Amino acid sequence: MSKKTVKVTLVRSPNGTRGTHKATVLGLGLKKINQSRELEDTPAVRGMINKVSYLVRVD
């Protein structure tokens, strides 16, 4: 059984946002705009994506 994954791309800069949101973006492994990561689809990752949904795009 393969693990479900979700692709997350940083589309806006976290500069000027709350410190916790910057930390969340780094926690997702995103450092540069247009950088993408394949992450395991867990409730924790979903919560992080929800928190910074205005900065990222989910494919």
MOPAC internal coordinates of N, CA, C and O (Angstrom, degrees):
PM7 1SCF
backbone

  N    0.0000 0     0.00 0     0.00 0    0    0    0
  C    1.4558 1     0.00 0     0.00 0    1    0    0
  C    1.5274 1   109.33 1     0.00 0    2    1    0
  O    1.2310 1   120.17 1   -57.13 1    3    2    1
  N    1.3224 1   117.29 1   122.87 1    3    2    1
  C    1.4529 1   120.81 1  -179.15 1    5    3    2
  C    1.5271 1   110.27 1   -83.21 1    6    5    3
  O    1.2310 1   121.14 1   -31.18 1    7    6    5
  N    1.3122 1   115.42 1   148.82 1    7    6    5
  C    1.4621 1   120.39 1   179.20 1    9    7    6
  C    1.5182 1   109.90 1   -78.39 1   10    9    7
  O    1.2310 1   120.65 1   -37.07 1   11   10    9
  N    1.3090 1   116.36 1   142.93 1   11   10    9
  C    1.4606 1   120.96 1   177.01 1   13   11   10
  C    1.5192 1   108.28 1   -75.49 1   14   13   11
  O    1.2310 1   121.24 1   -39.64 1   15   14   13
  N    1.3393 1   115.23 1   140.36 1   15   14   13
  C    1.4579 1   119.91 1   178.06 1   17   15   14
  C    1.5158 1   109.19 1  -128.52 1   18   17   15
  O    1.2310 1   121.68 1   -18.51 1   19   18   17
  N    1.3262 1   114.38 1   161.49 1   19   18   17
  C    1.4534 1   121.51 1   177.32 1   21   19   18
  C    1.5294 1   106.78 1  -133.57 1   22   21   19
  O    1.2310 1   120.44 1   -43.98 1   23   22   21
  N    1.3291 1   116.76 1   136.02 1   23   22   21
  C    1.4624 1   121.47 1  -179.55 1   25   23   22
  C    1.5278 1   108.54 1   -97.15 1   26   25   23
  O    1.2310 1   120.67 1   -55.71 1   27   26   25
  N    1.3299 1   116.32 1   124.29 1   27   26   25
  C    1.4586 1   122.58 1  -177.53 1   29   27   26
  C    1.5226 1   108.85 1  -118.75 1   30   29   27
  O    1.2310 1   120.37 1   -47.07 1   31   30   29
  N    1.3368 1   116.89 1   132.93 1   31   30   29
  C    1.4590 1   122.51 1  -179.75 1   33   31   30
  C    1.5207 1   109.19 1  -124.57 1   34   33   31
  O    1.2310 1   120.24 1   -47.29 1   35   34   33
  N    1.3308 1   117.14 1   132.71 1   35   34   33
  C    1.4618 1   122.15 1   176.45 1   37   35   34
  C    1.5254 1   108.34 1   -79.50 1   38   37   35
  O    1.2310 1   119.63 1   -60.16 1   39   38   37
  N    1.3337 1   118.31 1   119.84 1   39   38   37
  C    1.4651 1   121.27 1  -176.54 1   41   39   38
  C    1.5232 1   112.70 1  -113.78 1   42   41   39
  O    1.2310 1   119.60 1   164.62 1   43   42   41
  N    1.3261 1   118.37 1   -15.38 1   43   42   41
  C    1.4684 1   121.26 1   176.76 1   45   43   42
  C    1.5143 1   108.80 1  -132.20 1   46   45   43
  O    1.2310 1   120.85 1   -27.98 1   47   46   45
  N    1.3191 1   115.98 1   152.02 1   47   46   45
  C    1.4487 1   121.06 1  -179.74 1   49   47   46
  C    1.5261 1   110.91 1   -73.67 1   50   49   47
  O    1.2310 1   120.31 1   -42.53 1   51   50   49
  N    1.3351 1   117.02 1   137.47 1   51   50   49
  C    1.4630 1   119.54 1   176.59 1   53   51   50
  C    1.5335 1   113.05 1   -79.27 1   54   53   51
  O    1.2310 1   120.11 1   179.35 1   55   54   53
  N    1.3439 1   117.40 1    -0.65 1   55   54   53
  C    1.4680 1   119.87 1   176.51 1   57   55   54
  C    1.5156 1   110.01 1   -60.63 1   58   57   55
  O    1.2310 1   120.73 1   -45.02 1   59   58   57
  N    1.3207 1   116.21 1   134.98 1   59   58   57
  C    1.4518 1   120.65 1   179.07 1   61   59   58
  C    1.5184 1   113.73 1    85.70 1   62   61   59
  O    1.2310 1   120.19 1  -178.03 1   63   62   61
  N    1.3367 1   117.24 1     1.97 1   63   62   61
  C    1.4599 1   120.28 1   176.94 1   65   63   62
  C    1.5271 1   109.15 1   -99.42 1   66   65   63
  O    1.2310 1   121.01 1    -3.90 1   67   66   65
  N    1.3259 1   115.67 1   176.10 1   67   66   65
  C    1.4628 1   120.13 1   178.36 1   69   67   66
  C    1.5244 1   110.75 1   -61.58 1   70   69   67
  O    1.2310 1   121.32 1   -29.47 1   71   70   69
  N    1.3154 1   115.08 1   150.53 1   71   70   69
  C    1.4606 1   120.03 1   178.90 1   73   71   70
  C    1.5102 1   112.78 1   -60.10 1   74   73   71
  O    1.2310 1   120.61 1   144.32 1   75   74   73
  N    1.3410 1   116.45 1   -35.68 1   75   74   73
  C    1.4659 1   119.18 1  -179.97 1   77   75   74
  C    1.5228 1   110.81 1   -67.75 1   78   77   75
  O    1.2310 1   120.36 1   148.39 1   79   78   77
  N    1.3348 1   116.92 1   -31.61 1   79   78   77
  C    1.4661 1   119.92 1   178.75 1   81   79   78
  C    1.5237 1   110.36 1   -72.50 1   82   81   79
  O    1.2310 1   120.06 1   142.30 1   83   82   81
  N    1.3284 1   117.49 1   -37.70 1   83   82   81
  C    1.4681 1   120.66 1   175.80 1   85   83   82
  C    1.5285 1   109.84 1   -61.63 1   86   85   83
  O    1.2310 1   121.07 1   137.31 1   87   86   85
  N    1.3414 1   115.57 1   -42.69 1   87   86   85
  C    1.4613 1   120.26 1  -179.93 1   89   87   86
  C    1.5261 1   111.02 1   -65.18 1   90   89   87
  O    1.2310 1   120.27 1   143.99 1   91   90   89
  N    1.3248 1   117.09 1   -36.01 1   91   90   89
  C    1.4623 1   121.27 1   179.04 1   93   91   90
  C    1.5191 1   110.52 1   -66.22 1   94   93   91
  O    1.2310 1   120.37 1   137.95 1   95   94   93
  N    1.3362 1   116.89 1   -42.05 1   95   94   93
  C    1.4651 1   120.71 1   178.05 1   97   95   94
  C    1.5303 1   109.76 1   -61.56 1   98   97   95
  O    1.2310 1   120.28 1   136.67 1   99   98   97
  N    1.3322 1   117.06 1   -43.33 1   99   98   97
  C    1.4649 1   120.31 1   177.15 1  101   99   98
  C    1.5227 1   110.80 1   -64.70 1  102  101   99
  O    1.2310 1   120.57 1   143.67 1  103  102  101
  N    1.3355 1   116.52 1   -36.33 1  103  102  101
  C    1.4597 1   121.05 1   178.42 1  105  103  102
  C    1.5146 1   112.31 1   -64.03 1  106  105  103
  O    1.2310 1   120.84 1   150.74 1  107  106  105
  N    1.3200 1   115.99 1   -29.26 1  107  106  105
  C    1.4643 1   120.40 1   175.76 1  109  107  106
  C    1.5246 1   111.35 1   -78.35 1  110  109  107
  O    1.2310 1   120.44 1   172.01 1  111  110  109
  N    1.3322 1   116.76 1    -7.99 1  111  110  109
  C    1.4591 1   121.01 1   178.35 1  113  111  110
  C    1.5113 1   113.75 1    87.34 1  114  113  111
  O    1.2310 1   120.30 1  -159.36 1  115  114  113
  N    1.3391 1   117.03 1    20.64 1  115  114  113
  C    1.4688 1   121.01 1  -177.86 1  117  115  114
  C    1.5212 1   109.73 1  -107.09 1  118  117  115
  O    1.2310 1   120.99 1   -54.24 1  119  118  117
  N    1.3328 1   115.72 1   125.76 1  119  118  117
  C    1.4633 1   120.08 1  -178.84 1  121  119  118
  C    1.5226 1   112.71 1  -119.65 1  122  121  119
  O    1.2310 1   120.30 1   147.64 1  123  122  121
  N    1.3318 1   117.04 1   -32.36 1  123  122  121
  C    1.4626 1   120.73 1  -176.42 1  125  123  122
  C    1.5204 1   110.52 1  -120.32 1  126  125  123
  O    1.2310 1   120.82 1   -28.00 1  127  126  125
  N    1.3250 1   116.04 1   152.00 1  127  126  125
  C    1.4586 1   120.60 1   177.37 1  129  127  126
  C    1.5307 1   109.03 1   -63.67 1  130  129  127
  O    1.2310 1   120.91 1   -38.49 1  131  130  129
  N    1.3156 1   115.86 1   141.51 1  131  130  129
  C    1.4741 1   125.40 1  -176.93 1  133  131  130
  C    1.5202 1   113.46 1    71.51 1  134  133  131
  O    1.2310 1   119.98 1  -171.71 1  135  134  133
  N    1.3215 1   117.64 1     8.29 1  135  134  133
  C    1.4604 1   120.84 1   174.25 1  137  135  134
  C    1.5330 1   108.15 1   -79.64 1  138  137  135
  O    1.2310 1   120.36 1   -41.83 1  139  138  137
  N    1.3226 1   116.93 1   138.17 1  139  138  137
  C    1.4641 1   121.75 1  -179.54 1  141  139  138
  C    1.5111 1   110.40 1  -119.20 1  142  141  139
  O    1.2310 1   121.22 1   -27.88 1  143  142  141
  N    1.3288 1   115.28 1   152.12 1  143  142  141
  C    1.4578 1   122.20 1   175.58 1  145  143  142
  C    1.5152 1   109.32 1  -138.09 1  146  145  143
  O    1.2310 1   120.43 1   -37.22 1  147  146  145
  N    1.3090 1   116.79 1   142.78 1  147  146  145
  C    1.4557 1   123.06 1   171.38 1  149  147  146
  C    1.5207 1   106.24 1   -96.40 1  150  149  147
  O    1.2310 1   120.46 1   -64.39 1  151  150  149
  N    1.3296 1   116.72 1   115.61 1  151  150  149
  C    1.4524 1   121.13 1  -177.48 1  153  151  150
  C    1.5162 1   109.98 1  -118.56 1  154  153  151
  O    1.2310 1   120.96 1   -27.90 1  155  154  153
  N    1.3312 1   115.77 1   152.10 1  155  154  153
  C    1.4501 1   121.00 1   176.72 1  157  155  154
  C    1.5307 1   108.93 1   -66.67 1  158  157  155
  O    1.2310 1   120.68 1   -42.29 1  159  158  157
  N    1.3169 1   116.31 1   137.71 1  159  158  157
  C    1.4601 1   121.68 1  -176.49 1  161  159  158
  C    1.5259 1   110.11 1   -83.80 1  162  161  159
  O    1.2310 1   121.00 1   -92.52 1  163  162  161
  N    1.3450 1   115.70 1    87.48 1  163  162  161
  C    1.4609 1   121.61 1   179.42 1  165  163  162
  C    1.5226 1   108.83 1  -118.01 1  166  165  163
  O    1.2310 1   119.89 1   -17.42 1  167  166  165
  N    1.3229 1   117.81 1   162.58 1  167  166  165
  C    1.4683 1   119.78 1   177.03 1  169  167  166
  C    1.5310 1   112.97 1   -58.22 1  170  169  167
  O    1.2310 1   120.03 1   145.32 1  171  170  169
  N    1.3333 1   117.55 1   -34.68 1  171  170  169
  C    1.4674 1   120.74 1   179.54 1  173  171  170
  C    1.5287 1   111.02 1   -65.36 1  174  173  171
  O    1.2310 1   120.72 1   135.06 1  175  174  173
  N    1.3210 1   116.23 1   -44.94 1  175  174  173
  C    1.4646 1   120.48 1   179.41 1  177  175  174
  C    1.5265 1   109.97 1   -66.09 1  178  177  175
  O    1.2310 1   120.50 1   139.06 1  179  178  177
  N    1.3345 1   116.64 1   -40.94 1  179  178  177
  C    1.4695 1   120.30 1   177.90 1  181  179  178
  C    1.5233 1   110.93 1   -60.11 1  182  181  179
  O    1.2310 1   120.10 1   140.23 1  183  182  181
  N    1.3181 1   117.42 1   -39.77 1  183  182  181
  C    1.4634 1   121.41 1   178.66 1  185  183  182
  C    1.5184 1   111.85 1   -65.18 1  186  185  183
  O    1.2310 1   120.58 1   140.33 1  187  186  185
  N    1.3321 1   116.50 1   -39.67 1  187  186  185
  C    1.4597 1   120.73 1   178.36 1  189  187  186
  C    1.5267 1   110.23 1   -65.42 1  190  189  187
  O    1.2310 1   120.60 1   138.75 1  191  190  189
  N    1.3330 1   116.47 1   -41.25 1  191  190  189
  C    1.4643 1   120.54 1   178.78 1  193  191  190
  C    1.5242 1   110.32 1   -64.28 1  194  193  191
  O    1.2310 1   120.41 1   138.10 1  195  194  193
  N    1.3231 1   116.82 1   -41.90 1  195  194  193
  C    1.4675 1   120.95 1   177.79 1  197  195  194
  C    1.5145 1   111.68 1   -59.56 1  198  197  195
  O    1.2310 1   120.52 1   139.67 1  199  198  197
  N    1.3298 1   116.61 1   -40.33 1  199  198  197
  C    1.4595 1   121.54 1  -176.69 1  201  199  198
  C    1.5281 1   111.68 1   -63.96 1  202  201  199
  O    1.2310 1   120.08 1   142.40 1  203  202  201
  N    1.3209 1   117.45 1   -37.60 1  203  202  201
  C    1.4687 1   121.17 1  -177.72 1  205  203  202
  C    1.5142 1   111.27 1  -115.79 1  206  205  203
  O    1.2310 1   120.45 1  -145.41 1  207  206  205
  N    1.3118 1   116.75 1    34.59 1  207  206  205
  C    1.4766 1   121.22 1  -175.19 1  209  207  206
  C    1.5274 1   112.81 1   -61.01 1  210  209  207
  O    1.2310 1   120.50 1   154.87 1  211  210  209
  N    1.3357 1   116.65 1   -25.13 1  211  210  209
  C    1.4679 1   120.25 1   179.11 1  213  211  210
  C    1.5172 1   113.27 1   -78.37 1  214  213  211
  O    1.2310 1   120.23 1   173.60 1  215  214  213
  N    1.3277 1   117.17 1    -6.40 1  215  214  213
  C    1.4672 1   122.30 1   179.25 1  217  215  214
  C    1.5255 1   113.31 1  -108.76 1  218  217  215
  O    1.2310 1   120.20 1   162.00 1  219  218  217
  N    1.3244 1   117.22 1   -18.00 1  219  218  217
  C    1.4622 1   120.40 1  -173.63 1  221  219  218
  C    1.5181 1   111.62 1  -123.73 1  222  221  219
  O    1.2310 1   121.63 1   -17.87 1  223  222  221
  N    1.3311 1   114.48 1   162.13 1  223  222  221
  C    1.4752 1   122.08 1   173.84 1  225  223  222
  C    1.5223 1   106.72 1  -122.44 1  226  225  223
  O    1.2310 1   121.00 1   -43.22 1  227  226  225
  N    1.3366 1   115.69 1   136.78 1  227  226  225
  C    1.4556 1   121.08 1  -179.29 1  229  227  226
  C    1.5251 1   108.24 1  -107.19 1  230  229  227
  O    1.2310 1   120.50 1   -52.93 1  231  230  229
  N    1.3273 1   116.64 1   127.07 1  231  230  229
  C    1.4666 1   121.26 1   179.29 1  233  231  230
  C    1.5224 1   108.95 1  -109.07 1  234  233  231
  O    1.2310 1   120.10 1   180.00 1  235  234  233

